[in-house]
Amino acid sequence: MVSVYIDIDGCLVDYPSNEMLEFFHRKNSVDVSAIKNIQDLKNCLSKEEYNTTKNEYRRSGIKRNLKVIDAAKDAINTIKQFAEIIILTSRPIQEQNVINTKHWLLKNSISHDKLLFVRHKDDFLPVPNNGSKIFIIDDDPLFLSQYKKYSNTYGLLYSAGKPLNTHKEKKTRWDEITKFIQNKL
């Protein structure tokens, strides 16, 4: 059995998306011209302002219309031919977030077997058994680093051209990720 866990924000959609940056700009007058990643955005506001605005953004429904990263859908369709696809997200488990996420997956025809909402991804640790293989695709190298200790488990960093940090496997594009998975089977 091969299972592939894929994060949404940062892997299937840009994070922060232009829509998210525009929302933060409208709500907090944030100068988004220099923001390259989520940490830059967090540094522009107090923790309370950031969290309040992020929750408003999530409830706004804007995520329902975000554009899927071009190569992601094709890669998932290829991977789906030989693996179980589990969408893994730490979006808050609130009814509207669940509805918006399911709507987005359906609207964009993202093929998957399961959708898992977890409070903290760090608390989620799938471990392979009986010769199975697990691949976790995420944009957070710290989250992926915890998988180094398990055989037949691969943390793959999708970075979309962002600087790479230390992690088990450096795969920056969807075509590299797909090839890597196929070569490990």
C-alpha positions in Angstrom: 0.0 0.0 0.0 1.3 3.4 -0.9 -0.3 6.5 0.7 0.5 10.1 -0.3 -0.5 12.9 2.1 -0.7 16.3 0.5 -1.1 19.7 2.3 -3.4 22.2 0.6 -2.1 25.7 1.5 1.3 26.1 0.0 1.2 22.9 -2.1 -2.1 22.9 -4.0 -2.6 26.6 -3.7 -0.2 29.5 -3.3 0.3 30.5 0.3 0.0 33.2 1.0 -2.2 33.7 -2.1 -2.5 37.1 -3.8 -6.1 37.0 -2.6 -5.0 36.5 1.0 -2.5 39.4 0.7 -5.1 41.7 -0.8 -7.5 40.8 2.1 -4.8 41.6 4.6 -4.0 44.8 2.8 -7.7 45.9 2.9 -8.2 45.0 6.5 -4.8 46.2 8.0 -3.3 48.4 5.4 -0.4 45.9 5.1 2.2 46.8 2.4 2.1 43.5 0.6 4.7 44.5 -2.1 7.6 43.0 -0.1 5.9 39.9 1.3 7.4 36.7 -0.1 6.1 34.2 2.4 3.8 33.7 5.4 6.4 34.7 7.9 6.8 38.1 6.2 3.1 38.6 6.6 3.1 37.5 10.3 6.0 40.0 10.9 3.9 42.9 9.7 1.2 42.6 12.4 0.8 41.7 16.0 0.0 38.1 16.7 -3.6 39.1 17.6 -4.1 41.2 14.5 -2.7 38.4 12.3 -4.8 35.7 13.8 -8.0 37.8 13.8 -7.5 38.8 10.1 -6.6 35.2 9.1 -9.8 33.9 10.7 -11.8 36.6 8.9 -10.1 35.6 5.7 -11.0 31.9 6.3 -14.6 32.8 7.0 -14.9 35.1 3.9 -15.2 32.3 1.4 -12.4 33.6 -0.7 -10.6 30.3 -0.5 -13.5 28.6 -2.4 -12.2 30.4 -5.5 -8.5 30.1 -5.2 -6.7 28.8 -8.3 -5.0 25.4 -8.0 -1.3 25.4 -8.7 -1.1 24.4 -12.4 1.1 21.3 -12.1 -0.5 20.0 -8.9 -3.7 18.6 -10.5 -1.8 16.7 -13.2 0.7 15.3 -10.6 -2.1 14.2 -8.3 -3.9 12.4 -11.3 -0.6 10.6 -12.1 0.0 9.7 -8.4 -3.6 8.5 -8.0 -2.9 5.7 -10.5 -0.7 3.9 -8.0 -1.4 5.4 -4.6 -4.0 6.4 -2.1 -4.3 10.2 -1.9 -5.0 11.8 1.5 -5.5 15.6 1.6 -4.1 16.8 5.0 -4.9 20.2 6.3 -4.6 22.1 9.5 -7.3 24.5 8.6 -9.5 24.9 11.7 -12.2 22.2 11.9 -15.1 24.6 11.7 -18.2 23.8 9.6 -17.6 26.7 7.1 -14.0 25.7 6.6 -14.9 22.1 6.0 -17.6 23.2 3.5 -15.3 25.6 1.7 -12.5 23.1 1.5 -14.7 20.3 0.1 -16.2 22.8 -2.4 -12.7 23.8 -3.5 -11.5 20.2 -4.0 -14.7 19.3 -5.9 -14.7 22.5 -8.0 -11.0 21.9 -9.0 -11.5 18.2 -9.5 -8.7 17.3 -7.1 -8.8 13.5 -6.9 -8.4 12.1 -3.4 -9.5 9.2 -1.2 -9.7 11.0 2.1 -9.7 14.5 3.5 -8.2 14.9 7.0 -8.5 18.0 9.1 -6.0 18.0 12.0 -5.7 20.6 14.7 -1.9 20.6 14.6 -0.1 18.7 11.8 2.8 18.1 14.2 0.5 15.8 16.2 -0.2 13.8 13.1 2.3 11.1 12.4 1.4 8.3 9.9 3.7 5.4 10.2 4.0 2.7 7.6 3.4 -1.0 8.4 3.9 -4.3 6.6 6.0 -2.9 3.8 3.7 0.0 3.0 5.2 3.4 2.0 4.1 6.8 3.0 4.9 10.1 1.3 4.1 13.4 2.9 4.1 16.5 0.6 4.1 19.8 2.5 5.6 23.3 2.4 6.8 23.2 6.0 10.3 21.7 6.4 10.0 21.6 10.2 6.8 19.5 10.0 8.5 17.2 7.5 11.7 16.8 9.5 9.9 14.5 12.0 9.6 11.8 9.4 13.4 11.3 9.0 13.4 8.6 11.7 11.0 6.2 9.8 11.9 3.9 7.0 9.5 3.8 4.1 8.3 7.3 5.0 9.3 10.3 2.9 8.8 13.9 3.6 8.8 15.9 0.4 9.1 19.6 0.5 7.1 21.5 -2.1 8.6 24.9 -2.2 7.4 26.6 -5.5 10.7 28.3 -5.9 11.0 29.5 -2.3 14.3 29.0 -0.5 14.7 25.4 0.8 15.6 24.5 4.3 17.0 21.2 5.6 14.6 18.3 5.3 14.6 14.7 4.1 14.0 15.2 0.4 14.4 18.4 -1.5 11.8 18.3 -4.3 10.6 21.8 -5.4 8.3 21.0 -8.3 5.4 18.7 -8.8 7.1 16.8 -11.6 10.1 16.1 -9.3 7.8 14.9 -6.6 6.0 12.6 -9.0 9.2 11.1 -10.3 10.6 10.6 -6.8 7.5 8.7 -5.7 7.5 6.5 -8.8 11.2 5.7 -8.3 10.6 4.6 -4.7 7.9 2.1 -5.7 
